[in-house]
């Protein structure tokens, strides 16, 4: 089993009540639900930061989409939105 540590944090009452309801609805402990939420938040933000770093590095090296590539992508997404 992986080692774990205790983390104490403050939640406003409304959020704690929502956490309690979710915990009860999923038959999981409040601790499990909170840890899972934090795990997902950290993973998502880690991914976003790494992708941003890659994009900045590409831009620093002058690697940009051509005007044709930008138009093609915009056209694709604009058609889908209609």
C-alpha positions as CSV (number, residue, x, y, z in Angstrom):
1,X,0.0,0.0,0.0
2,X,1.3,3.5,-0.9
3,X,2.3,5.7,2.0
4,X,-0.1,8.5,2.8
5,X,0.1,11.8,4.8
6,X,-2.5,13.8,6.6
7,X,-3.5,17.1,5.2
8,X,-5.7,19.5,7.1
9,X,-7.7,22.1,5.2
10,X,-10.6,24.5,5.7
11,X,-13.7,24.3,3.6
12,X,-16.7,26.7,3.8
13,X,-19.8,25.0,5.2
14,X,-21.6,24.8,1.8
15,X,-18.7,23.0,0.2
16,X,-18.3,20.6,3.1
17,X,-22.0,19.8,2.9
18,X,-21.7,19.0,-0.8
19,X,-18.7,16.9,-0.1
20,X,-20.6,15.0,2.6
21,X,-23.6,14.4,0.2
22,X,-21.2,13.2,-2.5
23,X,-19.5,10.9,-0.1
24,X,-22.7,9.4,1.1
25,X,-24.1,9.0,-2.5
26,X,-21.0,7.2,-3.6
27,X,-20.6,5.1,-0.4
28,X,-17.0,6.5,-0.1
29,X,-15.4,8.2,2.8
30,X,-15.1,12.0,2.7
31,X,-11.4,11.6,2.7
32,X,-11.5,9.3,-0.3
33,X,-13.7,11.7,-2.3
34,X,-11.5,14.7,-1.4
35,X,-8.3,12.9,-2.2
36,X,-9.7,11.8,-5.6
37,X,-10.8,15.4,-6.4
38,X,-7.4,16.8,-5.5
39,X,-5.7,14.0,-7.5
40,X,-7.7,14.9,-10.6
41,X,-7.2,18.6,-10.1
42,X,-3.4,18.2,-9.8
43,X,-3.2,15.9,-12.9
44,X,-5.2,18.3,-15.0
45,X,-3.2,21.4,-14.0
46,X,0.1,19.5,-14.4
47,X,-1.0,18.6,-17.9
48,X,-2.0,22.2,-18.7
49,X,1.3,23.6,-17.4
50,X,3.4,21.1,-19.4
51,X,1.4,21.8,-22.6
52,X,1.9,25.5,-22.1
53,X,5.6,25.1,-21.6
54,X,5.8,23.1,-24.8
55,X,3.8,25.7,-26.7
56,X,6.1,28.5,-25.4
57,X,9.2,26.5,-26.4
58,X,7.8,26.0,-29.9
59,X,7.0,29.7,-30.1
60,X,10.5,30.6,-28.9
61,X,11.8,28.5,-31.8
62,X,9.6,30.3,-34.3
63,X,7.4,27.2,-34.8
64,X,4.0,28.7,-35.6
65,X,1.1,27.5,-37.7
66,X,1.0,28.9,-41.2
67,X,-1.8,31.3,-42.2
68,X,-3.3,28.4,-44.3
69,X,-3.3,26.0,-41.3
70,X,-5.0,28.6,-39.1
71,X,-7.7,29.3,-41.7
72,X,-8.3,25.5,-42.2
73,X,-8.7,25.0,-38.5
74,X,-10.9,28.0,-38.0
75,X,-13.1,26.9,-40.9
76,X,-13.4,23.4,-39.4
77,X,-14.5,24.7,-36.0
78,X,-16.8,27.4,-37.4
79,X,-18.6,24.8,-39.5
80,X,-19.2,22.6,-36.4
81,X,-20.6,25.6,-34.4
82,X,-23.3,26.3,-37.0
